[in-house]
Amino acid sequence: MTTPTQKTSASASPRPLDGITVISLEHAIAAPFCTRQLADMGARVIKIERPGGGDFARNYDERVNGLSSHFVWTNRSKESLTLNLKEAGAIDVMARLLETADVLVQNLAPGAAARLGLDFDQLHERYPRLIVCDISGYGEGGPYQDKKAYDLLIQSESGFLSVTGTPDDPSKAGCSIADIAAGMYAYSGILNALLLRHRTGEGSRLDVSMLESSVEWMGYPMYYAYDGAPPPVRAGASHATIYPYGPFPVGDGSVVMLGLQNEREWRIFCDRVLANAALADDPRFDTNSKRNENRAELRALIVDAFKAFDADHVAQTLETAGIANARVNDMAGVWDHTQLKARDRWRTVDSPAGPLPALLPPATNNRFDAQMTAVPGVGQHSDRILAELGFDDVAIAGLHQTGAV
């Protein structure tokens, strides 16, 4: 793998969330992914971690120069403050933090925030402008409220596994899509809540469920199976209901991905790629529904046409014909992706393990640069934050001694 060309990130222009302070009682992926995006947009994110080990996602693996791949991905541009919220001294620190905070994000175990006095009902009277975002597996209320929820389990409950994989075996997504979905809705929900507060002057509460976030993403297969209709079949890397749309082997042993969306493209594909214009009107294949029903026969024809050529030739033929196509990249291929390099998408952030490459946020704005600063060590900013809150050296030492921080 070639390490991407890296630049540091700086912005002379104001960012949209400059001046917004976010306190996050977060672990794993959903909440950290949400707050990292808030940090990208300029928010000051103070990540509350357990004294000692911190966020348990720090220990998922050691693949990034000794750091966890999940943690590096979701925790740049944050400050780390360790607090043991079972200690009275830590509760005092939390109260001082919330006095000037704009947003509190938490994905603790169900009911834990309320037991600590950190649910919206208890906080709103004292901090009326505070926005509280609760992220959980199944949301508040209902029989699943207290059920443990991890990404794979939500992929299963939401129906994702039922339509993903091969006819013989369901497959999970290769990344944490349930966590990502919840993190994305929490992020956009917080932005909405900030806009609402600008109008009303008051904070509000967000209740973000991993299940509901994932089910929203399942809208197409759910409606496809509406009113008892058969659901989409598991079709591996191919589309379940549009054909040809998926991977096809070529003569050099590699695979090319292609996709057709309409009848115009089907006719062009037959004429200019398969060199068989008459195939477009073959009664087995003259509509998408028929192509989908007879995909085995059509696949054999496509594979036969491609077997004499290597991937470069097939890809170029598809490109010239205007047929959507792609290479099947592995992770090394993505790190080295020509398009990402050409668009200058890589920056450098610091970390406890030294400088690391980081991808710019996808929604580039021409008025400002995203905030992309260091991945923090556990409790790296504790003493500085405590001093900002008015604790002197003696008080800080006492908090350390009691295990509050």
ZAMARGU-4260 file (C-alpha; in steps of 0.2 Angstrom, whole numbers, plus 5000, padded with zeros to 4 digits):
<rodrens>
0) 5000/5000/5000 | 5006/5017/4996 | 5003/5030/5010 | 4992/5044/5003 | 5000/5061/5001
5) 4995/5070/5017 | 4992/5088/5022 | 4987/5096/5038 | 4970/5104/5039 | 4968/5122/5044
10) 4954/5134/5041 | 4955/5153/5042 | 4937/5154/5038 | 4923/5151/5052 | 4916/5134/5052
15) 4897/5131/5055 | 4899/5124/5072 | 4913/5135/5079 | 4908/5139/5097 | 4897/5124/5100
20) 4902/5113/5114 | 4897/5095/5114 | 4899/5083/5129 | 4898/5065/5125 | 4896/5050/5136
25) 4901/5038/5122 | 4908/5021/5117 | 4910/5010/5102 | 4904/5017/5086 | 4887/5025/5084
30) 4889/5040/5096 | 4908/5043/5092 | 4904/5043/5074 | 4890/5056/5077 | 4901/5067/5087
35) 4916/5066/5076 | 4906/5073/5062 | 4901/5087/5074 | 4919/5090/5077 | 4923/5090/5058
40) 4911/5105/5057 | 4920/5114/5071 | 4912/5109/5087 | 4922/5107/5102 | 4919/5089/5107
45) 4924/5083/5125 | 4924/5064/5125 | 4920/5057/5143 | 4930/5041/5145 | 4932/5029/5160
50) 4948/5031/5170 | 4961/5018/5165 | 4955/5009/5149 | 4944/5023/5142 | 4932/5019/5128
55) 4932/5000/5125 | 4933/5002/5106 | 4951/5008/5110 | 4955/4989/5112 | 4946/4981/5097
60) 4962/4979/5088 | 4980/4986/5086 | 4980/4988/5067 | 4984/5007/5066 | 5002/5008/5073
65) 4996/5000/5089 | 4979/5009/5089 | 4962/5002/5086 | 4955/5005/5068 | 4938/5008/5074
70) 4944/5021/5087 | 4955/5030/5075 | 4941/5031/5062 | 4928/5039/5074 | 4938/5050/5087
75) 4949/5062/5078 | 4947/5081/5083 | 4941/5077/5101 | 4947/5080/5118 | 4947/5066/5131
80) 4942/5069/5149 | 4942/5054/5161 | 4927/5053/5173 | 4921/5040/5185 | 4903/5046/5186
85) 4900/5034/5201 | 4911/5046/5211 | 4904/5062/5219 | 4918/5073/5213 | 4915/5067/5195
90) 4897/5072/5196 | 4902/5090/5201 | 4914/5090/5186 | 4900/5085/5174 | 4888/5098/5181
95) 4901/5112/5178 | 4904/5105/5160 | 4885/5106/5156 | 4884/5124/5162 | 4891/5130/5146
100) 4888/5115/5135 | 4876/5115/5120 | 4874/5097/5117 | 4875/5081/5127 | 4876/5064/5118
105) 4876/5048/5126 | 4875/5029/5121 | 4876/5022/5138 | 4867/5006/5143 | 4848/5009/5143
110) 4843/5018/5159 | 4861/5022/5164 | 4860/5041/5160 | 4843/5043/5170 | 4851/5034/5185
115) 4866/5047/5184 | 4853/5061/5183 | 4858/5064/5165 | 4842/5061/5156 | 4833/5076/5147
120) 4819/5078/5160 | 4831/5080/5174 | 4843/5091/5164 | 4831/5103/5155 | 4825/5112/5171
125) 4843/5116/5175 | 4850/5118/5158 | 4835/5124/5147 | 4846/5127/5131 | 4855/5110/5132
130) 4851/5098/5118 | 4851/5080/5124 | 4854/5066/5111 | 4851/5048/5117 | 4857/5034/5106
135) 4851/5016/5110 | 4848/5000/5101 | 4829/5000/5101 | 4824/5017/5108 | 4814/5021/5124
140) 4798/5011/5127 | 4792/4995/5120 | 4797/4977/5125 | 4814/4979/5117 | 4819/4994/5127
145) 4832/4986/5138 | 4838/4973/5126 | 4856/4973/5122 | 4860/4979/5105 | 4876/4977/5094
150) 4878/4981/5076 | 4876/4963/5070 | 4861/4960/5080 | 4853/4976/5073 | 4857/4970/5056
155) 4848/4954/5059 | 4833/4962/5068 | 4831/4975/5054 | 4829/4962/5040 | 4846/4967/5032
160) 4853/4950/5034 | 4838/4942/5026 | 4841/4951/5009 | 4860/4951/5010 | 4872/4937/5005
165) 4869/4921/4994 | 4854/4911/4992 | 4861/4898/5004 | 4869/4910/5017 | 4864/4927/5024
170) 4879/4939/5026 | 4882/4954/5037 | 4889/4970/5030 | 4908/4972/5030 | 4906/4988/5041
175) 4896/4993/5055 | 4881/4999/5045 | 4868/4999/5060 | 4880/5010/5070 | 4884/5021/5055
180) 4865/5024/5052 | 4861/5028/5070 | 4876/5040/5070 | 4871/5049/5054 | 4853/5052/5061
185) 4860/5058/5077 | 4872/5070/5068 | 4858/5077/5057 | 4846/5077/5071 | 4857/5087/5082
190) 4860/5100/5068 | 4841/5101/5067 | 4840/5104/5086 | 4852/5118/5085 | 4842/5126/5071
195) 4826/5124/5082 | 4835/5131/5097 | 4840/5146/5087 | 4821/5149/5084 | 4814/5145/5101
200) 4829/5148/5113 | 4826/5130/5121 | 4835/5114/5119 | 4826/5098/5115 | 4828/5079/5116
205) 4833/5067/5102 | 4829/5048/5104 | 4839/5039/5091 | 4836/5020/5089 | 4848/5009/5079
210) 4834/4998/5074 | 4823/5012/5067 | 4838/5020/5058 | 4842/5003/5050 | 4824/5000/5046
215) 4823/5017/5037 | 4837/5011/5026 | 4828/4995/5022 | 4814/5005/5013 | 4816/4998/4996
220) 4816/4979/5001 | 4801/4982/5013 | 4791/4990/5000 | 4796/4977/4987 | 4789/4964/4999
225) 4773/4975/5003 | 4757/4966/5008 | 4765/4949/5008 | 4774/4949/4992 | 4790/4939/4990
230) 4805/4948/4997 | 4820/4952/4986 | 4831/4936/4985 | 4849/4936/4992 | 4859/4938/4976
235) 4877/4940/4982 | 4885/4955/4975 | 4872/4956/4961 | 4857/4967/4962 | 4842/4957/4968
240) 4829/4964/4956 | 4839/4973/4942 | 4849/4963/4929 | 4862/4963/4923 | 4869/4972/4938
245) 4884/4965/4947 | 4900/4956/4945 | 4905/4946/4930 | 4921/4936/4927 | 4933/4941/4913
250) 4946/4932/4903 | 4961/4936/4915 | 4953/4928/4930 | 4948/4945/4937 | 4930/4952/4940
255) 4922/4968/4932 | 4906/4976/4940 | 4893/4983/4929 | 4876/4989/4930 | 4861/4993/4918
260) 4847/5004/4924 | 4835/5006/4909 | 4830/4999/4892 | 4841/5012/4882 | 4856/5006/4891
265) 4851/4988/4888 | 4851/4991/4869 | 4868/5000/4869 | 4875/4985/4880 | 4869/4972/4868
270) 4875/4982/4852 | 4892/4990/4858 | 4898/4978/4872 | 4891/4961/4867 | 4891/4965/4848
275) 4874/4956/4847 | 4861/4970/4844 | 4847/4957/4841 | 4849/4951/4859 | 4840/4967/4864
280) 4824/4960/4857 | 4825/4942/4862 | 4809/4938/4871 | 4818/4931/4886 | 4827/4947/4889
285) 4817/4962/4882 | 4812/4969/4899 | 4821/4970/4916 | 4808/4958/4924 | 4812/4945/4910
290) 4831/4948/4912 | 4829/4945/4930 | 4819/4929/4928 | 4831/4922/4916 | 4847/4929/4923
295) 4856/4912/4923 | 4854/4911/4904 | 4859/4930/4901 | 4874/4928/4913 | 4881/4914/4903
300) 4880/4924/4887 | 4889/4939/4895 | 4902/4928/4903 | 4905/4920/4886 | 4907/4937/4878
305) 4919/4943/4891 | 4930/4927/4892 | 4942/4932/4878 | 4947/4949/4886 | 4956/4955/4901
310) 4948/4967/4914 | 4956/4983/4906 | 4948/4979/4889 | 4931/4975/4896 | 4931/4991/4907
315) 4936/5002/4893 | 4923/4994/4881 | 4910/4997/4894 | 4916/5015/4898 | 4916/5019/4879
320) 4898/5013/4878 | 4893/5023/4892 | 4889/5008/4903 | 4892/5010/4922 | 4906/5000/4928
325) 4919/4998/4942 | 4933/4988/4948 | 4931/4977/4964 | 4944/4985/4975 | 4951/4978/4990
330) 4956/4990/5005 | 4974/4992/4997 | 4966/4998/4981 | 4955/5010/4991 | 4970/5018/5000
335) 4978/5020/4983 | 4962/5026/4974 | 4967/5037/4959 | 4951/5048/4961 | 4954/5051/4980
340) 4972/5056/4976 | 4967/5067/4961 | 4954/5076/4972 | 4966/5079/4986 | 4955/5070/4999
345) 4969/5065/5012 | 4975/5075/5027 | 4986/5071/5041 | 4980/5070/5059 | 4991/5067/5075
350) 4988/5053/5087 | 4996/5044/5102 | 5005/5033/5088 | 5011/5048/5078 | 5004/5056/5062
355) 4990/5046/5053 | 4981/5049/5036 | 4963/5054/5037 | 4950/5056/5024 | 4941/5073/5022
360) 4922/5073/5026 | 4912/5069/5010 | 4902/5085/5010 | 4915/5098/5005 | 4910/5116/5008
365) 4919/5129/4998 | 4918/5142/5012 | 4928/5133/5026 | 4940/5118/5029 | 4934/5104/5040
370) 4942/5103/5057 | 4954/5088/5057 | 4965/5087/5072 | 4972/5074/5083 | 4965/5057/5089
375) 4966/5059/5108 | 4975/5048/5121 | 4964/5042/5136 | 4962/5057/5148 | 4974/5067/5138
380) 4965/5083/5141 | 4958/5080/5158 | 4969/5092/5168 | 4967/5106/5156 | 4948/5105/5155
385) 4947/5104/5174 | 4958/5120/5175 | 4946/5128/5163 | 4931/5123/5174 | 4939/5132/5189
390) 4948/5118/5198 | 4965/5122/5205 | 4980/5111/5206 | 4975/5104/5224 | 4957/5100/5218
395) 4963/5092/5203 | 4976/5081/5212 | 4961/5077/5224 | 4950/5071/5210 | 4964/5060/5204
400) 4967/5053/5221 | 4949/5048/5223 | 4948/5040/5206 | 4935/5053/5200 | 4946/5056/5185
</rodrens>
